[in-house]
Amino acid sequence: GRDNAINLLIKVVPRKSLRDPNNSLTLWVIDQGLKKILEVGGSGLEIQGSLPVSENTRMSASVFLSKLYDDLSCDAERENFHKLCEDYVQSWFEGHGLDGKLRAIQTVSCLLQGPSEAGNRTLELSGIMDSMLALCASESTVDQLVAVEALIHAAGKSKRALFITANGVTLLKDIYKKNENDAIRIRALVGLCKLGSAGGTDFSMKQFAEGSTLKLAKQCRKWLCNEGIESTTRRWAVEGLA
């Protein structure tokens, strides 16, 4: 039901054409319901106390957030969107212990997959990136899943890639080599792939030595072709190859 409701909102809330000057419905949804959408985006199957969601709910929330952001017509409206997102993430990050930090980081992941500009703004909040790296080293499977997945989405930007390369590459390599959980290992591999491709064709931005990215791609191919691994885990190999 939740997925269907979000998909319906995606269809009816944003303007059909940007030539239409009236985006009042979008503004109303942001003012009255943005925090509720972010709550859905920050929920997870593994996180204690979060809303019950399916495997597709968070991605639907990301799409809806992106549609809302794209429907804004001026800098003041976008700044209000950013402020609401930052306040929401910060409220969970600072006032609810470890579970709150997980919810905050999961919400940042949702934003990075949707309106990435808003996601990047939340990454600038004090302690977010450091907590991601710290939780990657946690002994809790849930902590590692949430943190490594967030690093994957954060690593797409060259600025973040430089930070993660300096502080987290060794950690991601250790997770991939030593962790016994396939779901976490494949995410660590995708994180390394993202870092390896950061900067595109700009060789001055390359994070790894020449040939390393090819080795990572071959590892992704092995995961993708392994029919003994469940499909929800194998799909991350596609992300790594991309």
BELBEL-V382571 format. One record per residue. N is the residue number from 1. SS is DSSP state (h for helix, s for strand, l for the rest). PSI is psi as a letter, one per 30 degrees, with the letter a starting at -180 (none if undefined). OMEGA is omega in whole degrees, -180 to 180 (* if undefined). Layout:
N & SS & PSI & OMEGA
N & SS & PSI & OMEGA
This chain:
1 & l & e & -179
2 & h & e & 179
3 & h & e & -179
4 & h & e & 179
5 & h & e & 180
6 & h & e & 180
7 & h & e & 177
8 & h & e & 179
9 & h & e & 178
10 & h & e & -176
11 & h & e & -169
12 & h & f & -173
13 & l & e & -176
14 & l & l & 176
15 & l & k & 177
16 & l & f & 180
17 & l & k & 178
18 & l & f & 175
19 & l & f & 177
20 & l & j & -175
21 & l & f & -173
22 & l & j & 175
23 & l & h & -175
24 & h & e & 179
25 & h & e & 177
26 & h & e & 180
27 & h & e & 179
28 & h & e & 179
29 & h & e & 179
30 & h & e & -179
31 & h & e & -174
32 & h & f & -170
33 & h & g & -177
34 & h & e & -179
35 & h & e & 178
36 & h & e & 177
37 & h & e & 177
38 & h & e & 177
39 & h & e & 176
40 & h & e & -180
41 & h & f & 180
42 & l & g & 179
43 & l & l & 179
44 & l & l & -179
45 & l & f & -173
46 & l & f & -172
47 & l & k & -178
48 & l & k & 176
49 & l & f & -179
50 & l & l & -180
51 & l & k & 174
52 & l & k & -178
53 & l & l & 175
54 & l & a & 179
55 & l & f & -176
56 & l & f & -172
57 & h & e & -176
58 & h & e & 177
59 & h & e & 176
60 & h & e & 178
61 & h & e & 178
62 & h & e & 179
63 & h & e & -180
64 & h & e & 177
65 & h & e & 179
66 & h & e & 179
67 & h & e & 179
68 & h & e & -178
69 & h & e & -180
70 & h & f & -178
71 & l & f & 178
72 & l & k & -169
73 & l & f & -179
74 & l & l & -177
75 & h & e & -179
76 & h & e & 178
77 & h & e & 179
78 & h & e & 179
79 & h & e & 177
80 & h & e & 177
81 & h & e & 180
82 & h & e & -177
83 & h & e & 179
84 & h & e & 179
85 & h & e & -179
86 & h & e & 179
87 & h & e & -179
88 & h & e & -179
89 & h & e & -178
90 & h & e & -180
91 & h & e & 177
92 & h & e & -174
93 & h & e & -172
94 & h & f & -169
95 & h & g & -173
96 & l & g & 177
97 & h & a & -177
98 & h & e & 179
99 & h & e & 178
100 & h & e & 178
101 & h & e & 178
102 & h & e & 179
103 & h & e & 179
104 & h & e & -179
105 & h & e & 177
106 & h & e & 178
107 & h & e & 176
108 & h & e & 177
109 & h & e & 179
110 & h & e & 180
111 & h & e & 180
112 & h & f & 177
113 & h & f & 180
114 & l & c & 177
115 & l & i & -170
116 & h & f & 178
117 & h & e & 177
118 & h & e & 178
119 & h & e & 179
120 & h & e & 176
121 & h & e & 180
122 & h & f & 176
123 & h & f & -180
124 & l & f & -178
125 & l & k & -175
126 & l & k & 173
127 & l & f & -175
128 & h & e & -177
129 & h & e & 179
130 & h & e & 179
131 & h & e & 176
132 & h & e & -179
133 & h & e & -179
134 & h & e & -179
135 & h & f & 175
136 & h & f & -179
137 & l & g & -180
138 & l & l & 176
139 & l & f & 180
140 & l & k & 179
141 & h & e & -179
142 & h & e & 179
143 & h & e & -178
144 & h & e & 180
145 & h & e & -178
146 & h & e & -175
147 & h & e & -179
148 & h & e & 178
149 & h & e & 178
150 & h & e & 178
151 & h & e & 178
152 & h & e & -177
153 & h & e & 180
154 & h & f & -174
155 & l & f & -179
156 & l & f & 179
157 & l & k & -175
158 & h & e & 180
159 & h & e & 179
160 & h & e & -179
161 & h & e & 178
162 & h & e & 179
163 & h & e & -177
164 & h & e & 178
165 & h & e & -179
166 & h & f & -171
167 & h & f & -171
168 & h & f & -177
169 & h & e & 180
170 & h & e & 179
171 & h & e & 179
172 & h & e & 178
173 & h & e & 179
174 & h & e & 178
175 & h & e & -178
176 & h & e & -176
177 & h & e & -168
178 & h & f & -176
179 & l & k & -178
180 & l & f & -179
181 & l & j & -177
182 & h & e & -178
183 & h & e & 179
184 & h & e & -178
185 & h & e & -178
186 & h & e & 177
187 & h & e & 177
188 & h & e & 178
189 & h & e & 179
190 & h & e & 176
191 & h & e & 178
192 & h & e & 178
193 & h & e & 180
194 & h & e & 179
195 & h & e & -179
196 & h & f & -178
197 & h & f & -179
198 & l & k & -180
199 & l & f & 177
200 & l & b & -178
201 & l & g & 179
202 & l & j & -174
203 & h & f & 178
204 & h & f & -179
205 & h & f & -177
206 & l & k & -176
207 & l & f & -175
208 & l & l & 178
209 & l & l & 179
210 & l & k & -179
211 & l & f & -179
212 & h & e & -179
213 & h & e & 177
214 & h & e & 177
215 & h & e & 178
216 & h & e & 179
217 & h & e & 179
218 & h & e & 176
219 & h & e & 177
220 & h & e & -180
221 & h & e & 178
222 & h & e & 179
223 & h & e & -177
224 & h & e & -176
225 & h & f & -178
226 & l & j & -177
227 & l & f & 178
228 & l & f & 179
229 & l & k & -177
230 & l & l & -172
231 & h & e & 180
232 & h & f & 176
233 & h & e & -178
234 & h & f & -178
235 & h & f & 177
236 & h & f & 177
237 & h & e & 176
238 & h & e & 178
239 & h & e & -180
240 & h & e & 178
241 & h & e & -180
242 & l & none & *
